[in-house]
């Protein structure tokens, strides 16, 4: 069982964030810390905060190792795009030769990189590169 002591400032921060933090997971973590501050055992904290006992232990361990910044940190897995290595080349190509349709853009991406994508994905890739329909029309006028 982990033992935690909170400074007055940390207590104020935990008390506020357990109700007003925009992320529900962080609010639950703050509630776990608040119950721990009140001296409750882990099983009781798990029941009161509607969390698994392992979540209670992990949250308290994270606080003892990293402090409140570790509690408020959330990491989401985001795999890198297959097009990342080709991004600058595609932007340069589409700036010089803007595609008229998504099918044309998909064919050019396939020709330049060897990767094929659905039209929906091609539209998202073009928007992510900053090539919206309005910008493509400006390129076509020049």
C-alpha positions as CSV (number, residue, x, y, z in Angstrom):
1,X,0.0,0.0,0.0
2,X,1.3,3.4,-1.0
3,X,1.5,6.4,1.3
4,X,0.9,9.8,-0.1
5,X,1.1,13.2,1.5
6,X,-0.3,16.3,-0.3
7,X,0.7,19.9,0.2
8,X,-2.0,22.4,0.8
9,X,-1.6,23.7,-2.8
10,X,-1.9,20.1,-4.1
11,X,-5.0,19.5,-2.0
12,X,-6.7,22.6,-3.4
13,X,-5.7,21.6,-7.0
14,X,-7.1,18.0,-6.5
15,X,-10.3,19.3,-4.8
16,X,-11.0,21.6,-7.8
17,X,-9.9,19.3,-10.6
18,X,-12.0,16.3,-9.4
19,X,-15.1,18.3,-10.3
20,X,-14.1,20.7,-13.0
21,X,-11.4,19.1,-15.2
22,X,-12.7,18.6,-18.8
23,X,-11.5,15.0,-19.0
24,X,-13.5,12.4,-17.1
25,X,-10.5,10.1,-16.7
26,X,-8.5,12.9,-15.0
27,X,-11.5,13.7,-12.8
28,X,-11.6,10.0,-11.7
29,X,-7.9,10.0,-10.9
30,X,-8.3,13.2,-8.9
31,X,-11.2,11.6,-7.0
32,X,-9.0,8.6,-6.2
33,X,-6.3,10.9,-4.9
34,X,-8.8,12.8,-2.8
35,X,-10.1,9.6,-1.2
36,X,-6.5,8.5,-0.5
37,X,-5.8,11.9,1.1
38,X,-8.7,11.2,3.4
39,X,-7.0,8.0,4.5
40,X,-9.4,5.4,3.0
41,X,-8.1,1.9,2.1
42,X,-7.7,1.0,-1.6
43,X,-10.7,-1.3,-1.7
44,X,-13.0,1.4,-0.4
45,X,-11.5,4.0,-2.8
46,X,-12.2,1.6,-5.7
47,X,-15.8,1.2,-4.7
48,X,-16.4,4.9,-4.1
49,X,-14.7,6.1,-7.3
50,X,-16.1,3.3,-9.4
51,X,-12.6,2.2,-10.5
52,X,-10.8,-1.1,-10.5
53,X,-8.4,-1.8,-7.6
54,X,-5.5,-1.9,-10.1
55,X,-6.5,1.6,-11.3
56,X,-6.4,2.9,-7.8
57,X,-2.9,1.4,-7.2
58,X,-1.6,2.7,-10.6
59,X,-3.0,6.2,-10.0
60,X,-1.4,6.4,-6.5
61,X,1.9,5.0,-7.8
62,X,1.9,7.5,-10.7
63,X,1.4,10.3,-8.2
64,X,4.2,9.2,-6.0
65,X,6.6,8.9,-9.0
66,X,5.6,11.8,-11.2
67,X,3.3,14.1,-9.1
68,X,0.2,15.8,-10.3
69,X,1.7,16.4,-13.7
70,X,1.9,12.7,-14.2
71,X,-1.8,12.3,-13.1
72,X,-3.0,14.9,-15.6
73,X,-1.0,13.4,-18.5
74,X,-2.8,11.3,-21.0
75,X,-1.0,9.5,-23.9
76,X,-2.9,8.3,-26.9
77,X,-1.4,6.0,-29.5
78,X,-1.3,7.6,-32.9
79,X,0.5,5.5,-35.5
80,X,2.5,7.4,-38.1
81,X,1.0,7.8,-41.5
82,X,2.5,5.8,-44.4
83,X,2.6,9.0,-46.3
84,X,4.8,10.9,-43.8
85,X,8.1,10.1,-45.7
86,X,6.5,11.4,-49.0
87,X,4.7,14.4,-47.5
88,X,7.0,17.2,-48.8
89,X,7.2,15.6,-52.3
90,X,3.4,15.3,-52.5
91,X,2.8,18.9,-51.4
92,X,5.2,20.2,-54.0
93,X,3.7,18.0,-56.7
94,X,0.1,19.0,-55.9
95,X,1.0,22.6,-55.6
96,X,2.4,22.5,-59.2
97,X,-0.2,20.1,-60.6
98,X,-3.4,20.4,-58.6
99,X,-5.7,17.5,-59.1
100,X,-9.2,18.2,-60.6
101,X,-10.8,15.2,-58.8
102,X,-10.2,12.9,-55.9
103,X,-9.7,10.0,-58.3
104,X,-7.0,11.9,-60.1
105,X,-5.3,12.7,-56.7
106,X,-5.5,9.1,-55.7
107,X,-3.9,8.0,-59.0
108,X,-1.1,10.5,-58.5
109,X,-0.5,9.4,-54.9
110,X,-0.4,5.8,-56.1
111,X,2.0,6.7,-59.0
112,X,4.3,8.8,-56.8
113,X,4.4,6.6,-53.7
114,X,3.1,3.2,-54.6
115,X,0.4,3.4,-51.9
116,X,-3.3,3.3,-52.8
117,X,-6.0,4.7,-50.6
118,X,-9.8,5.1,-50.7
119,X,-11.2,8.4,-51.9
120,X,-12.3,9.4,-48.4
121,X,-8.8,8.9,-47.2
122,X,-7.3,10.8,-50.1
123,X,-9.6,13.8,-49.3
124,X,-8.4,13.7,-45.7
125,X,-4.8,13.5,-46.7
126,X,-5.2,16.5,-49.1
127,X,-6.9,18.5,-46.4
128,X,-4.2,17.5,-43.8
129,X,-1.6,18.8,-46.3
130,X,-3.4,22.1,-46.4
131,X,-4.8,21.6,-50.0
132,X,-8.4,22.5,-49.7
133,X,-10.8,22.8,-52.7
134,X,-10.4,26.6,-52.6
135,X,-6.7,26.5,-52.7
136,X,-6.8,24.0,-55.5
137,X,-9.0,26.4,-57.5
138,X,-6.5,29.2,-56.9
139,X,-3.7,26.9,-58.2
140,X,-5.8,26.1,-61.3
141,X,-6.3,29.8,-62.1
142,X,-2.5,30.4,-62.3
